[in-house]
């Protein structure tokens, strides 16, 4: 059945440019900053939350490249339904999390028919311009269901961000007026994809393997990372470099805060558990969704943009307990399975790992051996926190002593804080 | 950064064969039927529901081609996350609905380590073999959230099928022992994709445009279909053929039943509202999910497999009201947008349409003209049912008289049934 060419009345979505390996950089050159700021001042304003600013940071440095701003509806729908965006050359880039900016009715009203808006940070400073905007409905229920695979109450990102967000989303092209800084003493750790690529080149890396984490590094993690390096050397690479890449944006309240984690990671390198010569520690500025198989794609994709070509994936990546049922929210194996199937991640080499646990015979963290299961102790995050809180030491060889001290100090400070609060409550 | 080739330890999912335009046919040849039936009798059995049998029908005729059976976990996860399956040649085929078979704990137990099972219909007859099976967890909450974008109670397919289904899914390759028949007097309408393609060839169609529906045909629908034909002729096609393709599987309780719809459709052709010379009426055997933008992809994809190359899409395809809130479950425009973006549907020509409504001045169904909105009357399904139930006639020109009579008769029979039930309730 052959026929005339497609009629112009047929819809095909307008498409974004393919990535082509070029990382976008949406920070305006210093020479244009003054003029753009004056221009932005005359536009209607959208006030950003702290987490919105984290996303501005993520987008402007190219972690989400080829995305050039907050998603318009067409990108949002593709992300929700297909976890990927089609580019102009017909290929797909992975884009599993909707990267969107919500506004309320009053803000929508104030924007009127303007096509550009100024984005204002939580402290009132002009941060960026969003151009050629599009405003569309924010169906929170659908966004939550399709992103998390549940609508149960108690999802940290939903409670922190989405529940109180407005009923509209505003998409457009981002121009950031100056680099995003946090002035928390950790900005030197926040290398952009461009800076990381330069660093890998400087170190003459012929393979870069990325490790995403949002927890303190224990010796089980170190085992995975060192074993990966060994495997890459066996595969013939001469200089594999580890990108130890803790997540620096929003995390849930009971996760260890970023500054404590960074101090702990420093000790792990100082104590020689990881080799500083072949390790780069840097902060990934993204907020955490705890969206399991959907989110692990984002974690991997962003690291490809930064130049990584191997990605370590363990049990239940980006997962958590179900907020209302006594089970994992996601099947612990789905993360690596979905990652291996994901459109746009074909070039990534995924390195799955066996579970590491504490071997009570060898007295160290080791790969779990099911044939002598009873010798192994699984030390969960909860268990680790209990050790640190009660001042009890974890088994020898669980974590390097320097790193462990950082955690003990943190949990002691938390307890002191709690005690002060309780005393205040009693005396009032 | 260049390196050695990918290590064998790297996961990449095993992939299905690309479609290549060949429709699968999974009904065993008559010559092998006896031997296969004997073989099946010795296997552990899985009992099917009526709706499971509808899916066996769908799969075995190739509507879901290249799928060759109920989904294994790898296909299920790709469907849930990406609405598409990656094939061996790297291309994507659309597969937006999970086509799965649920079993309960006892059935899983009874299957043990067998690699093949016999599928038994609701009446106890052996229907098919499922080979090289894989059993995996049925996380209903996640399936529902990702398919419907909501977990609100009251979704018809969820209540009918998923709520009572077992906690396991069983995938495998299907061999159907004999063609699925319903013996309801409508089997002659149930043409397979192969039979439809033959019919299009016989009629020397140079374009086939498909119209999915699950409701009676009113003159607004007819306007869409006739106008499409006109447009295709204008585009240079010589013999566009309409596939009027009512859905024949599960529908919700307040939809008009299939036999009534088929009688109504016949009258529409008899009354000359549609031209029998250029129209093929056939039944699409799929059950209905009412999953909006996710389901419309399935509706389109299945028709491509049957040889259609144009697909008419209107407002809110496969949508319904939100089950617990006073709004549409889906944004009425998302269906056609998502369809235009969907991986694996690139070859499909999508024909979007303006809304048709009753023009009270011209006294006929016409394309809605916003410049004289007050002249138009929107006759919803609910409104139409109220007319039919109360014996009131709809406005002249809403539906051909023959078709309307069929509906009136149906609603009268419903009322008579209700009255009998009420009388019985009172006297008991």
Interface residues (C-beta under 8 A of the other chain):
Chain A: X1 X2 X3 X4 X6 X7 X9 X10 X11 X12 X13 X73 X74 X77 X78 X80 X81 X82 X83 X84 X86 X90 X92 X137 X139 X141 X142 X145 X146 X148 X149 X150 X151 X152 X200 X205 X206 X207 X208 X231 X235 X236 X237 X293 X294 X307 X309 X330 X331 X334 X336 X337 X338 X340 X341 X342 X343 X346 X349 X350 X351 X352
Chain B: X1 X2 X3 X4 X6 X7 X9 X10 X11 X12 X13 X73 X74 X77 X78 X80 X81 X82 X83 X84 X86 X90 X92 X137 X139 X141 X142 X145 X146 X148 X149 X150 X151 X152 X200 X205 X206 X207 X208 X231 X235 X236 X237 X293 X294 X307 X309 X330 X331 X334 X336 X337 X338 X340 X341 X342 X343 X346 X349 X350 X351 X352
